Amino acid sequence: MKAKYDSSKLVFILLRSILWIILLILVFQGARYAYSYGRAIFMDEAYTEGGVNEDVEVFVMEGSTARKVGEQLEDAGIIEDKTLFYLQAVLSDRSDGIVGGNYVFNSAMKPSRILEMLQTGP
């Protein structure tokens, strides 16, 4: 009887240890993701796909939101992540007041420069 009790206790400890290890791995991966995303928001780095700097013309409708413009810029290959762009706009207090018009953006532009252009007009 004692051997059965010891083996079930051992299995319980083993399973509990495995669950703790999985939890620690998930927390660590989540922290890494949060750090890299937060860094991307505040580092203001340009997105150049494959090292190619090309000018792209984008038409922004009057009254467009930062979220909508982010979608357009992502589709045009100017930015990598529309959500990241939107968060940069909100956190830099530039999500409102976007001026419509025909813009020429370059994939080597930093998000802060793009947001500045969107607020001043083409």
Secondary structure as the mmCIF struct_conf table of DSSP 4:
data_model
#
loop_
_struct_conf.conf_type_id
_struct_conf.id
_struct_conf.beg_label_comp_id
_struct_conf.beg_label_asym_id
_struct_conf.beg_label_seq_id
_struct_conf.end_label_comp_id
_struct_conf.end_label_asym_id
_struct_conf.end_label_seq_id
HELX_RH_AL_P HELX_RH_AL_P1 LYS A 2 MET A 43
HELX_RH_3T_P HELX_RH_3T_P1 GLU A 49 GLY A 51
STRN STRN1 ASP A 55 VAL A 60
TURN_TY1_P TURN_TY1_P1 GLU A 62 GLY A 63
HELX_RH_AL_P HELX_RH_AL_P2 ALA A 66 ALA A 76
TURN_TY1_P TURN_TY1_P2 GLY A 77 GLY A 77
BEND BEND1 ILE A 78 ILE A 78
BEND BEND2 GLU A 80 GLU A 80
HELX_RH_AL_P HELX_RH_AL_P3 LYS A 82 LEU A 91
TURN_TY1_P TURN_TY1_P3 SER A 92 ASP A 93
BEND BEND3 SER A 95 ASP A 96
HELX_LH_PP_P HELX_LH_PP_P1 ILE A 98 GLY A 100
STRN STRN2 GLY A 101 ASN A 106
TURN_TY1_P TURN_TY1_P4 SER A 107 ALA A 108
BEND BEND4 MET A 109 MET A 109
HELX_RH_AL_P HELX_RH_AL_P4 PRO A 111 THR A 120
#
